[in-house]
Amino acid sequence: MSINVAVIGATGNVGREMLTVLDERLFPVAEMFALASRKSLGREISFGDKTIKCQDIETFDFSTVDLVFMAASGDVARQWAPRAARDGALVIDNSSAWRMDENVPLIVPEVNPEAILKAREKGIVANPNCSTIQMMVALKPIHDEVGIKRINVATYQSTSGAGRAAMDELWNQTRGLFVTDVVEAEEFPKRIAFNAIPQVDVFLEDGSGDTKEERKMVDETAKILDPKIKVNATCVRIPVFVSHAEAINLELAKPMSAEQARSLLRESPGLMIIDKHEDGGYVTPVEVTGEFAVYVSRIREDKTVKHGLNMWVVSDNLRKGAALNAVQIAELALNRGILIA
């Protein structure tokens, strides 16, 4: 048997990727509904070998579906997720709206699958932030083995994390610089082409100097992995279309050599290790685009702190960082009997 599925925000980067991943992983869909705002009403979207038309979310009957994926803004999620859940659907939301709600599980299936048992408390499951997801997949085995005391992470995040208009801005600015056009910044606070911007999302108003993205990594690590771990994050936007990279420095509770970490991570779910001590013996964002796994390279010991370890972690932010993780949550719900096909 199969289930009826709706995707809210089906015309955006993540929504379209969700449809692709659902098809690639042969998720048991009986009928697929693409939902969006009225401005996208009737727009055609591909799902496998089918073409479906966007329907108006305002008039949609959520009692006709079993599962709803939300790939829209936090405001949309706050408005529509409770309505869909009230009508009986399980909602998997990709926004930040419900992540820190104590009654809503925040899940990375390779890390805290048991949290799915809380899914029916509100009928909503939160998909973590893209940069948090890949870091959690890489660090969970190490934390289980020896314990992590402190994480110091610098992210290098692609423009797709800010939406399609942000990707267009990178393209237009790059082209404009080559033909000496006027280059204007609209989606980002400064020029993104051939640049690096040490700001992802808005600055918090608490005087800390942190951005919202940096705080997400701190708070979500506490909820998903362990609240005792100290996290310091600096998030940077770089001129890449897809895939995020992270330079992670760990202070461990017990000793672990680079070789021990390498061996452990090779056997861990969701990870691929490419770590040769030679030119090009590591992964970069362009190489992992379109891939499901989280890739780890440059594993080495940090001799400046007791039990220190460094690594380079790269993943497709539209796939594992968003769409794939959401679909894996749905698969987990099926396997645990939260969803019945």
N, C-alpha and C positions, 0 to 999 in steps of 0.2 A: 504494500500500500504506500501511498504518497501523501504529502501534505501541501496545503495551499500557502503560498508565500507572497508577501508584499515587500517591496523595497521603496522606502521613502527617500527622496533625493536621488532618484534613479538616473538623472541626467548629469550629475556631477562626476568628478574623478573617482571618488570612492564608490559611489553607487553603481557606476558602470563596471568597476572592477569587481564588485560583489556579484553582479550578474555573471561575469566571466568565470569567477572562481566557483560559484555554485554549479555552473555547467561543467567545468573541468573536473570537479570532484564528484560528479554524478550524484549530487544531492537529490534525494527523492522528492522532487517537486511535481505535484499534480497540476496545479495552475499557478502561473506567475502573474503578479500585478505590479505595474510600475506606477508609483504615485509621486506627484510633484505639485507645485503651485499652479494656479490657473494660467500663468503665462506660458507654461510648458504643456498645457492641455492638448492632447492629440499628437504630441511629438512621438516619433517612432524610435524605439529602443530595441537593440538586438539581444536575444537570449538564446544561446545555442544556435540552432538553425531556424529559430522562430523570430518573428518581428512582432513586438507588442506596442500598444499605444499608451502613452501616459494618461492616467486618470486623475481627476481632481481630488486631492486629499480631503477637501472640505465636504464632499458628498459621498465619500467611500464608506462602505459598511464593513467595519473591521471584524464583525462576527462571522464573516465569510472566510477568514484566513486563520491559520493556526500559528503562524510565525511572521513577525515583522522585523525587518532590518531597517535601522534608521541611519541614513548617511546625510544628515542635514545639520543645521545649526543647533546650538543649545536651546535657543528660544523655541524652535520647532519641536525639539525633543521634549521640553518641559510641557508644551501644550498638548502634544499628540500621543506621547508614550503612555501616560496614564489612561487615556481614552481607549487606546488599542488594548491595553492590558485588562481594563474593565470589561471589555467585550470578549475576553477569553484568549486573546493571542499572547504568546510569549514574545516580548520585545527585546531585541539586542541593539543597543544604542551606541553609536560610534562617537557621539559628542561628549563633552565634559560635564553635561548637565547632571548626571546621576552618579558619577564616579565615587564621590565621597559620601553618598547617602549610606548610612550604616545598615539599612535594610535592603540595599541593592548590591549584589555581588559584583566584584571587579575581577575579571578572570583572564589569565593567560593559561590556556589548557595544559601546556607543558609544565607549568609552575604550581598552580593551585586549583586543580580540577575539582576538588571536593567542594569548593565554594558554589558549584552549580546547584547543590542541594537547597540553597536559599533562593533559587530563582523564582519560585512561585509566591514568595512573601509579598512582593509588589507586582510580580509579573514582568519585571524589567531586569535585564542583565547589562552591565556597563562594559564596553570595550575600552581598554586602557589607551593612554596616549601612545602614539607611534614610537616615540623615542624610548618610552618606558618599556614597551613590549619587548623590543629586541634586547635591551639590557637585561631584563628579567630572565629571558630564555638562556642567555649566556651565563648569568651569575647563579642561578638556582642550584646547579650541581655543585658548584664550589662552596656555596653557603651550607648546603646539606653535609658536605664532606668535612670542612674545617671551620666554618663560620666566617662571616664577613663583619668587621667592625665599622669600616668606613669606606664609602665610595666617593671618589673624586672623578667627575666625568665632564668632558667637553664634547659637545655634539657638533656635527657638521651636517646641517639639514638641508634637504633639497627644496626647490621652490614648489613642487607639487604638494607639499605639506600645507601650503597656504592657498591652494586652490588653482583652478584652471587659469584665472586671470593673472595670477602670479607667474605661472609658467609662460604665459603669453608675454608678460612684461620682460622676462629674461630674454626671450627670443627677439622681441622688438628692439630692446636696448642693444643687444649684441649686433644685430643687423645694422642698427642705426649708427653705431660706432664705426663700422667699416665703411659706411657711405657718408660719414660726417653729417648725419642728421642731428637735430637737437634731441638729446636723451633726457627724458623726464621720468621721475620716480613717482608712482601713484600707489602701487600695492605695497611697496616697502618704503621705510623712512629714508633710505639712501639708495643710490644706484646699486643694483645687484650684479649687473654684467661685469665680469672680471674684478669682482670685489668680494669681501666677506663682511657680513653685518652682524655684530655681536648683540642682536636682539631678535628673539623669536616670540611673538605675541606681545602684549602690552606690559608696561611696567606696573607692578603692584603699588597700591597707594599706602602701604604700611611703613614706608621709609626704609625698607630693607635693601632697595636697589635691585631686587630680583624681578625677573619677568614672570608672567603667568606660566610660561612653558617650563621654566626652571622649578617653580614651586610644584607643578604637576609631577615632575620626576621625583621630588622629595616625598610628597604626600602619597603618591601611588605606590612607590616602593614600600612604604610603611604598611599600606593596606594589603598588598599582594604578597610580599616576601617576609618582612620582619620589621616591626616598628622600632626595634632597638638599633637598626643600622643607621649610621649617620651618613647623609648624602649631601654633597656639594656639587652643584651643576652650573655650567656655563653653556648656554645654547646659542649657536651661531648659524646663520643662514648663508649658504654658499651657492654659487652659480651652477647648480646641477639640476637637471629636470626631475629625476626620480632616484630614490634611494638615499637613506641617511647613514652616516658613519659616526662612530663614537670612539674617542680615545678614553679608555677607562683605567683608572689607577685604584687599586684595592689595598686596604690594610686588613689583613686576615687575623683571625683569632689564634690560629695555629699555623705552623709552617706548611707550605706547599711549594714545591719546586715548579719551574716552568714546564719541565717534562711531565711531571705528575698532572699538572693542570691540562696539558695537551692531551694526554692519554684519557683523562676523565671526560673531557669535553667531546672527544671523538666518539665516545660510547653513549652520549646523552641525546635525548630526542630533540628534533628540530634544529640541530646544529650541523654545520659543515666546517671543518678545520682545514685551512690552507695556510701553512706557516713554514715556509722554507727560508733559511737565512741566506738569501741570494737576491739579486736584482729582480724585481717583479714577483717574488715569492710570497705574495700577499694579495688580498682582494681589494677592489675599489668599487665605488658605487655603480659605475657603468657596467661592471661585469655581473652584478647580482640583480640587475633590473629584470623583472619577469620571473624571478626565482621565488620559491616558497621558503627556503631555509634562511636561518640567521647564520652569517659567516663570521668566523673568528680568525684573526691573524695577529702577528707581532706579539705573541705571548712571551713575556720575559719577566725576570725577577727585578724588583725595585729594591736596591740595596740601601736606599736612603731612609727607609723605615723598617721596623721589625715586621717580618712576614709580609712584605710588599710584593704586589704582582701587577703587571701592566698587560693590557690587551687592546686590540683594535677590532671593533665589532661593526659589521655592515649588513644592512638588510633593505629590501624593497619596502618603502614606507606605505605604498598603496596596497601591497599584498600582505605580508606578515604584520606590518604596522597598522593595518586597518581591515581590509576586506577578508583576507585569509583568516585572521584571528577570530573575526566575527563568525565566519562560517564554521570554524573549528569549535566555537562555543555551541553553535547549533548542533553540530555532530555529537558533541559531548552530552547535550540535553537529550538527544535521541538515544544515545547509548545508556544513559542513566535513567531513562523512563520519564524524564520531565516532559518531553515531547513524545507523542505517540503517532507513528506513521501508519 
